[in-house]
Amino acid sequence: MTLPPSAHVPRESWPNWIWYSIEFGIVLAASMLVSREITDSVEELAPDVQNYLFMGIVGLIFLAWYIGIRGFVLKKKILRNTY
């Protein structure tokens, strides 16, 4: 039995964007946990400065992963046409 020409047979079991969203969630959660531990060790700062420090560290870890590690070490482009 042959499939009709309009049938879609996926190459992968999951779409690619799901893997990217899982990776995004893991990187975000890990960077927030690391940032929480770093900002908890600094006690003499005001709460608003600690918030800026927290988000700055989250952003640095996030950028380090997507630009530094993923872009140069793993050599995987973030937005690549996979057709």
N, CA and C atoms as a LAMMPS dump frame, in Angstrom:
ITEM: TIMESTEP
0
ITEM: NUMBER OF ATOMS
249
ITEM: BOX BOUNDS ff ff ff
-5.0000000000000000e+02 5.0000000000000000e+02
-5.0000000000000000e+02 5.0000000000000000e+02
-5.0000000000000000e+02 5.0000000000000000e+02
ITEM: ATOMS id mol type element x y z
1 1 1 N 0.84 -1.182 0
2 1 2 C 0 0 0
3 1 3 C 0.883 1.243 0
4 2 1 N 0.622 2.133 -0.917
5 2 2 C 1.412 3.362 -0.996
6 2 3 C 0.648 4.507 -0.36
7 3 1 N 1.43 5.455 0.139
8 3 2 C 0.829 6.636 0.757
9 3 3 C 0.445 7.64 -0.316
10 4 1 N -0.619 8.387 -0.085
11 4 2 C -0.965 9.443 -1.048
12 4 3 C 0.115 10.525 -1.039
13 5 1 N 0.282 11.265 -2.128
14 5 2 C 1.352 12.252 -2.217
15 5 3 C 1.215 13.402 -1.214
16 6 1 N 0.041 13.598 -0.634
17 6 2 C -0.115 14.709 0.305
18 6 3 C 0.168 14.305 1.753
19 7 1 N 0.547 13.041 1.983
20 7 2 C 0.819 12.589 3.356
21 7 3 C 2.17 13.13 3.818
22 8 1 N 2.213 13.57 5.049
23 8 2 C 3.444 14.097 5.62
24 8 3 C 4.055 13.044 6.529
25 9 1 N 5.263 12.62 6.207
26 9 2 C 5.993 11.673 7.042
27 9 3 C 7.16 12.439 7.661
28 10 1 N 7.14 12.671 8.97
29 10 2 C 8.194 13.487 9.578
30 10 3 C 9.54 12.768 9.602
31 11 1 N 10.59 13.548 9.481
32 11 2 C 11.945 13.02 9.544
33 11 3 C 12.32 12.646 10.963
34 12 1 N 11.809 13.397 11.912
35 12 2 C 12.165 13.201 13.307
36 12 3 C 10.909 12.89 14.098
37 13 1 N 11.123 12.402 15.312
38 13 2 C 9.97 12.099 16.14
39 13 3 C 9.345 13.366 16.711
40 14 1 N 10.155 14.385 16.981
41 14 2 C 9.665 15.675 17.497
42 14 3 C 10.112 16.773 16.547
43 15 1 N 9.354 17.863 16.483
44 15 2 C 9.831 19.016 15.695
45 15 3 C 11.083 19.63 16.337
46 16 1 N 11.885 20.276 15.517
47 16 2 C 13.136 20.872 15.998
48 16 3 C 12.925 21.934 17.061
49 17 1 N 11.866 22.703 16.963
50 17 2 C 11.671 23.813 17.907
51 17 3 C 11.461 23.321 19.328
52 18 1 N 10.972 22.101 19.498
53 18 2 C 10.785 21.574 20.854
54 18 3 C 12.138 21.354 21.515
55 19 1 N 13.12 20.855 20.764
56 19 2 C 14.455 20.676 21.337
57 19 3 C 15.059 22.022 21.716
58 20 1 N 14.847 23.041 20.887
59 20 2 C 15.359 24.37 21.213
60 20 3 C 14.686 24.939 22.452
61 21 1 N 13.397 24.699 22.607
62 21 2 C 12.708 25.217 23.788
63 21 3 C 13.125 24.466 25.049
64 22 1 N 13.388 23.174 24.944
65 22 2 C 13.902 22.423 26.1
66 22 3 C 15.276 22.931 26.487
67 23 1 N 16.14 23.158 25.506
68 23 2 C 17.474 23.693 25.782
69 23 3 C 17.376 25.084 26.408
70 24 1 N 16.491 25.916 25.893
71 24 2 C 16.29 27.256 26.44
72 24 3 C 15.873 27.18 27.904
73 25 1 N 14.934 26.302 28.231
74 25 2 C 14.477 26.157 29.607
75 25 3 C 15.576 25.681 30.544
76 26 1 N 16.379 24.736 30.083
77 26 2 C 17.47 24.232 30.912
78 26 3 C 18.518 25.309 31.153
79 27 1 N 18.895 26.027 30.097
80 27 2 C 19.9 27.094 30.242
81 27 3 C 19.376 28.203 31.142
82 28 1 N 18.117 28.582 30.981
83 28 2 C 17.545 29.632 31.813
84 28 3 C 17.475 29.197 33.278
85 29 1 N 17.036 27.977 33.534
86 29 2 C 16.938 27.491 34.916
87 29 3 C 18.319 27.385 35.564
88 30 1 N 19.288 26.865 34.825
89 30 2 C 20.639 26.742 35.385
90 30 3 C 21.25 28.109 35.658
91 31 1 N 21.058 29.062 34.756
92 31 2 C 21.626 30.395 34.97
93 31 3 C 20.949 31.105 36.14
94 32 1 N 19.648 30.878 36.327
95 32 2 C 18.97 31.486 37.466
96 32 3 C 19.426 30.866 38.783
97 33 1 N 19.667 29.564 38.807
98 33 2 C 20.157 28.923 40.027
99 33 3 C 21.561 29.389 40.385
100 34 1 N 22.435 29.484 39.387
101 34 2 C 23.797 29.97 39.636
102 34 3 C 23.757 31.421 40.094
103 35 1 N 22.941 32.222 39.453
104 35 2 C 22.835 33.635 39.817
105 35 3 C 22.274 33.813 41.225
106 36 1 N 21.327 32.976 41.607
107 36 2 C 20.774 33.053 42.965
108 36 3 C 21.841 32.759 44.007
109 37 1 N 22.671 31.767 43.751
110 37 2 C 23.727 31.423 44.703
111 37 3 C 24.763 32.538 44.806
112 38 1 N 25.082 33.171 43.698
113 38 2 C 26.071 34.256 43.716
114 38 3 C 25.512 35.476 44.436
115 39 1 N 24.28 35.858 44.132
116 39 2 C 23.724 37.059 44.764
117 39 3 C 23.407 36.831 46.236
118 40 1 N 23.133 35.585 46.651
119 40 2 C 22.926 35.32 48.071
120 40 3 C 24.212 35.459 48.874
121 41 1 N 25.356 35.265 48.211
122 41 2 C 26.627 35.393 48.924
123 41 3 C 27.009 36.853 49.159
124 42 1 N 26.422 37.79 48.412
125 42 2 C 26.693 39.211 48.58
126 42 3 C 25.571 39.801 49.438
127 43 1 N 25.876 40.092 50.706
128 43 2 C 24.821 40.51 51.627
129 43 3 C 24.743 42.019 51.854
130 44 1 N 25.802 42.754 51.578
131 44 2 C 25.798 44.17 51.923
132 44 3 C 25.156 45.075 50.876
133 45 1 N 24.611 44.512 49.813
134 45 2 C 23.97 45.312 48.769
135 45 3 C 22.497 45.539 49.081
136 46 1 N 21.978 46.65 48.583
137 46 2 C 20.549 46.941 48.721
138 46 3 C 19.758 45.968 47.842
139 47 1 N 18.491 45.712 48.179
140 47 2 C 17.701 44.75 47.397
141 47 3 C 17.559 45.105 45.916
142 48 1 N 17.426 46.385 45.602
143 48 2 C 17.289 46.733 44.186
144 48 3 C 18.589 46.502 43.429
145 49 1 N 19.723 46.712 44.072
146 49 2 C 21.007 46.441 43.424
147 49 3 C 21.195 44.929 43.269
148 50 1 N 20.735 44.162 44.244
149 50 2 C 20.816 42.705 44.131
150 50 3 C 19.965 42.194 42.963
151 51 1 N 18.83 42.836 42.72
152 51 2 C 17.997 42.441 41.575
153 51 3 C 18.716 42.681 40.257
154 52 1 N 19.385 43.849 40.149
155 52 2 C 20.151 44.138 38.939
156 52 3 C 21.318 43.17 38.786
157 53 1 N 21.97 42.849 39.89
158 53 2 C 23.066 41.895 39.853
159 53 3 C 22.569 40.515 39.434
160 54 1 N 21.44 40.097 39.979
161 54 2 C 20.847 38.798 39.641
162 54 3 C 20.561 38.71 38.148
163 55 1 N 19.862 39.703 37.608
164 55 2 C 19.503 39.657 36.189
165 55 3 C 20.727 39.816 35.29
166 56 1 N 21.717 40.574 35.739
167 56 2 C 22.954 40.711 34.967
168 56 3 C 23.705 39.403 34.851
169 57 1 N 23.775 38.673 35.957
170 57 2 C 24.457 37.378 35.931
171 57 3 C 23.684 36.381 35.08
172 58 1 N 22.365 36.396 35.183
173 58 2 C 21.541 35.519 34.337
174 58 3 C 21.809 35.832 32.865
175 59 1 N 21.832 37.09 32.523
176 59 2 C 22.086 37.487 31.135
177 59 3 C 23.474 37.107 30.657
178 60 1 N 24.476 37.263 31.508
179 60 2 C 25.838 36.9 31.114
180 60 3 C 25.975 35.395 30.881
181 61 1 N 25.402 34.607 31.756
182 61 2 C 25.475 33.152 31.582
183 61 3 C 24.707 32.741 30.323
184 62 1 N 23.55 33.348 30.113
185 62 2 C 22.738 33.052 28.94
186 62 3 C 23.488 33.391 27.648
187 63 1 N 24.087 34.571 27.605
188 63 2 C 24.861 34.964 26.427
189 63 3 C 26.105 34.107 26.258
190 64 1 N 26.753 33.767 27.369
191 64 2 C 27.949 32.923 27.284
192 64 3 C 27.606 31.568 26.684
193 65 1 N 26.436 31.022 27.037
194 65 2 C 26.05 29.727 26.473
195 65 3 C 25.74 29.858 24.986
196 66 1 N 24.847 30.788 24.624
197 66 2 C 24.38 30.833 23.245
198 66 3 C 25.385 31.428 22.275
199 67 1 N 26.212 32.341 22.728
200 67 2 C 27.192 32.93 21.809
201 67 3 C 28.542 32.239 21.935
202 68 1 N 29.009 32.074 23.175
203 68 2 C 30.341 31.501 23.375
204 68 3 C 30.4 30.002 23.205
205 69 1 N 29.696 29.281 24.046
206 69 2 C 29.822 27.833 24.049
207 69 3 C 29.136 27.214 22.834
208 70 1 N 27.897 27.577 22.593
209 70 2 C 27.149 26.944 21.506
210 70 3 C 27.632 27.428 20.139
211 71 1 N 27.992 28.692 20.062
212 71 2 C 28.394 29.251 18.768
213 71 3 C 29.799 28.89 18.342
214 72 1 N 30.751 28.927 19.296
215 72 2 C 32.145 28.715 18.918
216 72 3 C 32.667 27.337 19.297
217 73 1 N 32.308 26.846 20.464
218 73 2 C 32.832 25.555 20.897
219 73 3 C 32.093 24.407 20.212
220 74 1 N 30.766 24.429 20.267
221 74 2 C 29.984 23.352 19.659
222 74 3 C 29.759 23.545 18.17
223 75 1 N 30.009 24.748 17.667
224 75 2 C 29.863 25.094 16.245
225 75 3 C 28.461 24.835 15.718
226 76 1 N 27.449 25.111 16.549
227 76 2 C 26.063 24.957 16.113
228 76 3 C 25.411 26.325 16.056
229 77 1 N 24.91 26.67 14.912
230 77 2 C 24.228 27.949 14.782
231 77 3 C 22.857 27.874 15.411
232 78 1 N 22.423 28.989 15.999
233 78 2 C 21.137 29.001 16.657
234 78 3 C 20.004 28.934 15.634
235 79 1 N 20.076 29.764 14.633
236 79 2 C 19.044 29.779 13.596
237 79 3 C 19.647 29.253 12.299
238 80 1 N 19.437 27.98 12.056
239 80 2 C 19.976 27.381 10.841
240 80 3 C 18.842 26.702 10.085
241 81 1 N 18.833 26.874 8.809
242 81 2 C 17.803 26.263 7.978
243 81 3 C 18.082 24.763 7.894
244 82 1 N 17.139 23.949 8.381
245 82 2 C 17.359 22.504 8.428
246 82 3 C 16.565 21.754 7.366
247 83 1 N 16.208 22.397 6.301
248 83 2 C 15.429 21.739 5.26
249 83 3 C 16.323 20.878 4.395
